[in-house]
Amino acid sequence: MKAYVINLDRSADRLAHMNAELGRVGVAFERVAAVDGAALDPTELDAFRKARSSGNPNGWLPGEIGCFLSHLEAWRRIAGGENSWGAVFEDDVRVAADLKPLFASTDWIASDADVVRLEANRPMRLAEGRAIGAAPSRKVFRALSGTAGAAGYLIARAACRWLIETPAHLHTSADNFLFKPKVSEVARRLRRYQVVPAVCVQEGVIEGKPRIASLIKPRNTRGRGYRERSNPLLALWPMRRIAVPFKP
């Protein structure tokens, strides 16, 4: 399995960070030159937003546009590659010591999976957990609920080929697009799984001051339709919520 790291040309410090992190655990990677949304021409930004006006009810920030296009390029490379699965990382994560064994084989991945999220996050509704032989302290679960964050995941080549052909009006920010079924028709159709405990974590969610800050301008998420709304019926759902912490 091949790993890809999304990195802006102007973020040499982040590339050095990922060289150190992935080098420490023996994982080689190919750099994907990220699209810098802040450097896009206003006409390009306008054309992108017009084609995807329904994707983000609050509008697309330049950083979100660049992030989506960067992930799209990673999907294109996996879709055109020789491996049936690929790994995608953003350039601000810490990784676990036992990350590499997950790349040695895809036997531990469910046969129906499209995407396997490696990243830590708040509790999720998960089901059908099973042990990962290559990493005995971890399990992989089928995801029933959504979550934010697309900083580290495995994705099937077949899924990438489908994603790059999806109509523009279905596009939304990268993490919503892949992992939030309540706001993304694409996420509803993807068969999503989650590794628990997680094998990577974004710097911005680690307690204390992160060493690497987000490059996407924070937004006010109070706008209608953007955040996932709570559903009181979920309290009756038989599958319990499971915490997804990072275990180094």
C-alpha positions as CSV (number, residue, x, y, z in Angstrom):
1,M,0.0,0.0,0.0
2,K,1.3,3.4,-0.9
3,A,1.1,6.5,1.3
4,Y,0.5,10.0,0.0
5,V,1.0,13.2,2.0
6,I,-0.7,16.4,1.0
7,N,1.6,19.4,1.4
8,L,1.6,23.0,0.2
9,D,4.8,24.3,-1.5
10,R,5.0,27.1,1.0
11,S,4.8,24.7,4.0
12,A,8.4,23.2,4.1
13,D,8.1,23.0,7.9
14,R,5.1,20.7,7.6
15,L,6.9,18.5,5.1
16,A,9.8,18.2,7.5
17,H,7.4,17.3,10.2
18,M,5.9,14.5,8.1
19,N,9.3,13.2,7.0
20,A,10.2,12.9,10.7
21,E,6.9,11.3,11.7
22,L,6.6,8.8,8.9
23,G,10.3,8.2,8.8
24,R,10.3,7.4,12.5
25,V,7.9,4.5,11.9
26,G,9.4,3.4,8.5
27,V,6.6,4.5,6.2
28,A,7.7,5.9,2.9
29,F,5.4,8.4,1.1
30,E,4.8,10.3,-2.1
31,R,4.2,14.0,-1.7
32,V,1.1,15.5,-3.3
33,A,1.6,19.2,-4.0
34,A,-1.5,20.8,-2.3
35,V,-3.6,23.3,-4.1
36,D,-3.2,26.7,-2.4
37,G,-6.8,28.1,-2.2
38,A,-5.4,31.5,-1.1
39,A,-3.4,31.7,-4.4
40,L,-6.3,30.8,-6.7
41,D,-7.5,33.4,-9.1
42,P,-10.9,34.9,-8.1
43,T,-12.4,33.7,-11.3
44,E,-11.3,30.2,-10.5
45,L,-12.8,30.4,-7.0
46,D,-16.1,31.8,-8.4
47,A,-16.3,29.0,-11.0
48,F,-15.7,26.4,-8.4
49,R,-18.3,27.8,-6.0
50,K,-20.9,28.2,-8.7
51,A,-20.6,24.5,-9.8
52,R,-20.9,23.5,-6.1
53,S,-23.2,26.0,-4.6
54,S,-25.3,23.3,-2.9
55,G,-22.3,21.5,-1.4
56,N,-21.5,24.0,1.4
57,P,-24.6,26.0,2.4
58,N,-22.3,28.5,4.1
59,G,-20.2,28.9,1.0
60,W,-16.7,27.6,0.2
61,L,-13.7,29.2,1.9
62,P,-10.6,29.4,-0.3
63,G,-8.8,27.0,2.1
64,E,-11.7,24.5,1.8
65,I,-11.5,24.6,-1.9
66,G,-7.7,24.1,-1.9
67,C,-8.1,21.2,0.6
68,F,-10.8,19.5,-1.5
69,L,-8.8,19.8,-4.7
70,S,-5.7,18.4,-3.0
71,H,-7.5,15.3,-1.8
72,L,-9.0,15.0,-5.3
73,E,-5.5,14.8,-6.7
74,A,-4.5,12.1,-4.2
75,W,-7.6,10.1,-5.2
76,R,-6.6,10.5,-8.9
77,R,-3.1,9.1,-8.1
78,I,-4.5,6.1,-6.2
79,A,-7.1,5.5,-8.9
80,G,-4.4,5.4,-11.5
81,G,-2.0,3.3,-9.4
82,E,-1.2,-0.4,-9.2
83,N,-2.3,-0.9,-5.6
84,S,-5.9,-1.8,-4.6
85,W,-5.6,0.5,-1.6
86,G,-3.8,3.8,-0.8
87,A,-3.3,5.9,2.3
88,V,-3.8,9.7,2.4
89,F,-2.4,12.0,5.1
90,E,-2.6,15.7,5.6
91,D,0.7,17.2,6.7
92,D,-0.1,18.0,10.4
93,V,-0.6,14.6,12.0
94,R,1.3,12.5,14.6
95,V,1.3,8.8,13.9
96,A,1.5,5.7,16.1
97,A,4.5,3.4,16.3
98,D,2.5,0.5,14.9
99,L,1.3,2.3,11.8
100,K,3.5,0.4,9.3
101,P,2.1,-3.1,9.9
102,L,-1.3,-1.8,8.7
103,F,0.3,-1.1,5.3
104,A,1.8,-4.6,4.9
105,S,-1.4,-6.3,3.9
106,T,-5.1,-5.4,3.3
107,D,-6.3,-8.8,4.7
108,W,-7.5,-7.0,7.9
109,I,-9.8,-4.7,5.9
110,A,-13.4,-5.7,5.5
111,S,-14.1,-7.0,2.0
112,D,-16.9,-4.5,1.5
113,A,-15.0,-1.4,2.8
114,D,-14.4,1.7,0.7
115,V,-12.6,3.8,3.2
116,V,-11.0,3.2,6.6
117,R,-10.4,6.2,8.8
118,L,-7.2,6.1,10.8
119,E,-7.7,9.4,12.7
120,A,-8.8,10.0,16.3
121,N,-12.0,11.9,16.9
122,R,-15.0,12.2,19.2
123,P,-17.1,9.1,20.0
124,M,-18.8,7.5,17.0
125,R,-21.6,4.9,16.6
126,L,-19.7,1.8,15.5
127,A,-20.6,-1.8,14.9
128,E,-19.1,-5.2,14.1
129,G,-15.6,-4.6,15.5
130,R,-12.9,-7.1,14.9
131,A,-9.3,-7.4,15.9
132,I,-6.5,-6.3,13.6
133,G,-3.9,-9.1,13.6
134,A,-1.1,-6.8,12.4
135,A,-1.8,-4.4,15.3
136,P,-3.0,-6.5,18.2
137,S,-4.0,-3.5,20.4
138,R,-6.4,-2.2,17.8
139,K,-9.7,-3.1,16.2
140,V,-11.6,-2.0,13.0
141,F,-15.3,-1.1,13.2
142,R,-18.0,-0.3,10.7
143,A,-19.0,3.3,11.0
144,L,-22.7,4.0,11.5
145,S,-22.3,7.8,12.2
146,G,-20.2,10.5,10.7
147,T,-17.4,12.6,12.0
148,A,-15.2,15.5,11.0
149,G,-11.6,15.2,9.8
150,A,-9.8,13.8,6.8
151,A,-6.2,14.0,8.0
152,G,-5.5,10.2,7.8
153,Y,-7.4,7.4,6.0
154,L,-7.0,4.4,3.8
155,I,-9.1,4.4,0.6
156,A,-9.8,1.7,-2.0
157,R,-8.7,2.3,-5.6
158,A,-12.2,1.4,-6.8
159,A,-13.7,4.0,-4.5
160,C,-11.2,6.7,-5.8
161,R,-12.3,5.9,-9.3
162,W,-15.9,6.5,-8.3
163,L,-15.1,9.7,-6.3
164,I,-13.3,11.4,-9.1
165,E,-16.3,10.9,-11.4
166,T,-18.9,12.2,-8.9
167,P,-20.8,15.3,-10.2
168,A,-19.6,18.6,-8.9
169,H,-22.9,19.5,-7.3
170,L,-22.3,16.6,-4.8
171,H,-19.0,18.0,-3.7
172,T,-18.6,19.4,-0.2
173,S,-15.6,20.0,2.1
174,A,-13.2,16.9,2.0
175,D,-14.0,15.6,5.5
176,N,-17.8,16.0,5.0
177,F,-17.6,14.5,1.5
178,L,-16.1,11.3,2.8
179,F,-17.2,10.9,6.4
180,K,-20.4,12.8,7.2
181,P,-23.4,10.9,5.8
182,K,-25.9,13.5,7.2
183,V,-24.5,16.2,4.9
184,S,-23.0,14.2,2.0
185,E,-24.8,11.8,-0.4
186,V,-21.4,10.5,-1.2
187,A,-20.6,9.6,2.4
188,R,-24.0,7.9,2.7
189,R,-23.0,5.6,-0.2
190,L,-19.4,4.9,0.9
191,R,-18.9,1.9,3.2
192,R,-16.9,3.5,6.0
193,Y,-14.8,1.9,8.7
194,Q,-12.8,3.3,11.7
195,V,-9.7,2.0,13.4
196,V,-9.9,2.1,17.2
197,P,-7.7,3.3,18.9
198,A,-6.7,5.6,16.1
199,V,-3.2,5.4,14.6
200,C,-2.9,9.1,13.8
201,V,-4.2,12.4,15.2
202,Q,-4.2,15.9,13.9
203,E,-2.1,18.3,15.9
204,G,-5.0,20.7,16.3
205,V,-7.0,18.3,18.5
206,I,-4.2,17.4,20.9
207,E,-4.6,18.9,24.3
208,G,-2.4,21.9,24.9
209,K,-1.0,24.2,22.3
210,P,-0.5,22.4,18.9
211,R,2.9,22.6,17.3
212,I,1.3,23.0,13.9
213,A,-1.7,25.2,13.4
214,S,-4.5,24.8,10.8
215,L,-4.0,26.6,7.5
216,I,-7.8,26.7,6.9
217,K,-9.4,29.8,8.3
218,P,-11.9,28.8,11.0
219,R,-15.5,29.4,10.1
220,N,-18.6,30.3,12.1
221,T,-20.6,27.1,11.8
222,R,-23.9,28.5,13.0
223,G,-25.2,28.8,9.5
224,R,-28.2,26.7,8.6
225,G,-27.6,23.3,7.1
226,Y,-23.8,23.0,7.6
227,R,-23.5,21.1,10.9
228,E,-24.9,17.7,11.4
229,R,-28.1,18.1,13.4
230,S,-28.7,15.8,16.4
231,N,-31.3,13.2,16.0
232,P,-33.1,12.1,19.3
233,L,-33.9,8.7,17.7
234,L,-30.2,7.9,17.8
235,A,-30.5,7.4,21.5
236,L,-32.6,4.4,20.8
237,W,-30.1,2.9,18.3
238,P,-28.8,-0.4,19.5
239,M,-25.2,0.3,18.6
240,R,-23.3,2.3,21.3
241,R,-21.1,5.2,20.8
242,I,-17.4,4.3,21.1
243,A,-14.6,6.7,21.8
244,V,-11.8,6.9,19.2
245,P,-8.7,8.1,21.1
246,F,-5.2,8.3,19.6
247,K,-2.9,5.6,21.0
248,P,0.8,6.3,20.1
